[in-house]
Amino acid sequence: MTHVFVAKVTSGKEETVIKLLGNNVAKKGLNVYSAFCPGNIRGYIFIECDSQYDAQQCLFGVPYQRGLLKEEANPQEFEHFFDSKKEEITFDRNDIVEIISGPFKKDRAKIKRIDKIKNEVMVELVDSVAPIPITLPVDALRLVKKHDEETIEVREEEKDDPLLDMF
């Protein structure tokens, strides 16, 4: 029966430790079946093996590792990392969003086009002098203001008003 153990590692070095674990397992012939690091947990890796001894031996001498947790990990604690649920796009055209990552971080933009297949959105920066179309992933945006159809209809009615043309 296999067990899953959790090892503490230096934050940001998870992939490096996993590669070095693979080398150790191949050299020592240990019964380690897999090692993975979920993307949203930093500083920890999960090791699937036959015993705690195998987990300790594969970690022995590996830089950036800080030790093995004493308790075995419960599969219910980490199985949600394997679920590949796609987040639904909750944005609409003309919504005002804030860019939360990348070179345009903290800038506001207006959504011009939504690509649901690629999970991307084309936006134009609101405060820029010239309209710059930028394609960003949906998770790089945060909704600031929902598009309101009534305000746009009022503006279109105001355009037809002859009194407003005089000013």
C-alpha positions in Angstrom: 0.0 0.0 0.0 1.3 3.4 -0.9 1.5 6.4 1.4 1.8 10.1 0.7 4.1 12.2 2.8 4.7 16.0 2.8 8.1 17.5 2.7 8.9 21.1 3.6 11.2 22.8 1.0 12.5 26.3 0.4 9.7 28.4 -1.2 10.2 28.7 -5.0 12.6 25.6 -5.2 9.9 22.9 -5.3 10.6 21.9 -8.9 14.4 21.7 -8.3 13.9 19.5 -5.2 11.6 17.2 -7.2 14.2 16.8 -10.0 16.9 16.0 -7.4 14.6 13.5 -5.7 14.3 11.7 -9.0 18.0 11.4 -9.2 18.2 10.1 -5.6 15.5 7.5 -6.2 17.2 6.2 -9.4 20.6 5.9 -7.6 19.3 4.2 -4.4 16.5 2.1 -6.0 13.8 3.3 -3.6 10.1 2.6 -3.8 9.0 6.1 -4.6 6.3 6.3 -7.2 5.7 10.1 -7.6 6.4 13.5 -6.2 4.4 16.6 -7.0 4.0 20.2 -6.0 0.6 21.9 -6.5 0.9 25.3 -8.1 -0.8 27.2 -5.3 1.0 25.7 -2.3 4.5 27.1 -2.0 7.1 25.5 0.2 5.7 21.9 0.3 6.0 18.9 -2.0 4.0 15.6 -1.8 5.9 12.3 -2.1 4.1 9.0 -2.8 6.0 6.0 -1.6 5.8 2.6 0.2 7.1 3.8 3.6 8.3 6.8 5.6 11.8 5.3 5.4 11.8 5.6 1.6 10.6 9.2 1.8 13.4 10.1 4.2 16.0 8.4 2.1 15.0 10.1 -1.1 15.2 13.5 0.7 18.6 12.7 2.3 21.3 15.0 1.0 19.0 17.0 -1.3 19.6 20.8 -1.0 16.6 23.1 -0.4 14.7 20.4 1.6 13.8 21.2 5.2 12.5 17.8 6.3 9.6 15.5 6.3 6.4 16.2 8.2 5.8 13.5 10.8 2.2 12.7 9.8 1.1 11.0 6.6 -1.0 13.2 4.3 -4.7 12.3 3.9 -5.6 11.9 0.2 -8.8 14.1 0.7 -6.5 17.0 1.7 -4.9 17.2 -1.7 -7.1 15.5 -4.3 -8.8 18.8 -5.2 -5.5 19.8 -6.9 -6.1 17.2 -9.5 -9.6 18.5 -10.4 -9.3 20.3 -13.7 -12.3 22.6 -13.4 -12.4 25.5 -15.8 -13.5 28.8 -14.3 -16.4 30.3 -16.1 -15.9 33.7 -17.6 -18.0 36.1 -15.6 -17.1 39.2 -17.6 -19.2 40.8 -20.3 -18.3 43.1 -23.1 -17.7 46.8 -22.0 -17.1 45.8 -18.4 -14.5 47.9 -16.6 -11.8 45.6 -15.1 -8.5 46.1 -13.2 -5.4 44.3 -14.4 -3.9 42.4 -11.5 -0.7 41.0 -13.0 1.8 41.8 -15.7 3.3 45.0 -16.9 0.0 46.9 -16.8 -0.8 45.9 -13.2 -3.2 48.2 -11.4 -4.4 49.8 -14.7 -8.0 49.9 -15.6 -9.3 48.6 -18.9 -12.5 48.1 -20.8 -13.3 44.6 -22.2 -13.7 44.6 -26.0 -13.7 40.9 -26.9 -14.0 37.6 -24.9 -12.5 34.3 -26.2 -14.1 31.6 -24.1 -12.2 28.8 -25.8 -8.8 30.2 -25.0 -10.0 31.7 -21.7 -8.6 35.1 -22.8 -10.0 38.6 -22.9 -9.0 41.5 -25.2 -9.1 44.8 -23.4 -8.3 48.4 -24.1 -6.7 50.6 -21.4 -9.1 53.3 -20.1 -6.5 55.9 -19.1 -4.2 55.7 -22.1 -3.9 58.4 -24.8 -4.2 55.9 -27.7 -6.4 52.8 -27.5 -4.0 49.9 -27.0 -5.6 46.4 -27.5 -4.1 43.9 -25.0 -5.0 40.2 -24.8 -4.8 38.8 -21.3 -5.9 35.6 -19.5 -9.1 35.9 -17.5 -7.3 35.2 -14.2 -5.2 38.4 -14.7 -8.3 40.6 -14.4 -10.6 41.7 -11.5 -14.0 43.2 -12.1 -14.4 46.8 -11.1 -17.6 47.9 -12.7 -20.3 45.8 -14.5 -21.5 47.1 -17.9 -24.8 48.9 -17.5 -26.9 48.9 -20.7 -29.3 51.7 -19.5 -26.5 54.3 -19.3 -25.5 53.6 -22.9 -29.1 53.8 -24.1 -29.4 57.2 -22.4 -26.2 58.4 -24.1 -27.5 57.4 -27.5 -30.8 59.3 -26.9 -28.8 62.4 -25.9 -26.9 62.3 -29.2 -30.2 62.8 -31.1 -31.2 65.8 -28.9 -30.9 69.0 -31.1 -30.4 71.2 -28.0 -27.2 69.3 -27.1 -25.8 70.0 -30.6 -25.7 73.7 -30.0 -23.2 73.4 -27.2 
